[in-house]
Amino acid sequence: MDRSRTEAVFIERRGQRAAVVVSPERYEQMLEALEEAEDVAAFDEAMAEEGPNIPWAQVKADLGWV
């Protein structure tokens, strides 16, 4: 388990990788990176959508930010 602080440790079952152990810090880093990638993908998808756009000034007004 000490190795999991600095690197991933793979656990095998019948010669096949079945699990991986990483430190909590590394897990959090990986989770944040995944969430960032999902946000970028959602942004790219939204930008590729066809249809009318709503001006930023209108969005702010609708939300009561101005």
C-alpha positions in Angstrom: 0.0 0.0 0.0 2.9 2.4 0.5 3.6 2.3 -3.2 0.1 3.6 -3.9 1.2 7.0 -2.5 3.5 7.5 -5.5 2.1 5.2 -8.2 -0.9 3.1 -9.1 -0.9 -0.4 -7.8 -2.8 -2.9 -9.9 -4.5 -5.9 -8.3 -5.0 -8.9 -10.5 -7.4 -11.8 -10.4 -6.6 -14.9 -12.4 -3.9 -13.0 -14.3 -6.3 -10.1 -15.3 -6.3 -6.6 -13.9 -9.3 -6.4 -11.6 -8.7 -3.2 -9.6 -6.2 -0.3 -9.0 -5.2 1.4 -5.8 -4.1 5.0 -5.8 -3.6 7.6 -3.1 -6.6 9.8 -2.1 -4.7 12.8 -3.4 -4.1 11.2 -6.8 -7.8 10.0 -6.9 -8.9 13.6 -6.3 -6.6 14.9 -9.1 -8.0 12.3 -11.5 -11.6 13.1 -10.5 -11.0 16.9 -11.1 -9.4 16.2 -14.5 -12.3 14.0 -15.5 -14.8 16.7 -14.4 -12.8 19.3 -16.3 -12.8 17.2 -19.5 -16.6 16.6 -19.1 -17.1 20.4 -18.9 -15.0 21.0 -22.0 -16.9 18.3 -23.9 -20.3 19.9 -22.8 -19.1 23.3 -23.9 -17.9 22.0 -27.3 -21.3 20.3 -27.8 -23.2 23.4 -26.9 -21.1 25.5 -29.2 -21.8 23.1 -32.1 -25.6 23.3 -31.6 -27.5 25.0 -34.3 -30.2 27.5 -33.5 -30.6 30.9 -32.1 -28.2 32.3 -29.6 -29.2 34.4 -26.5 -27.0 37.5 -26.1 -25.1 37.6 -22.8 -26.7 40.9 -21.8 -30.1 39.1 -22.1 -29.0 36.2 -20.0 -27.7 38.6 -17.2 -31.0 40.5 -17.3 -33.0 37.3 -17.1 -31.0 36.2 -14.1 -31.3 39.7 -12.4 -27.6 40.3 -12.6 -27.9 43.8 -14.0 
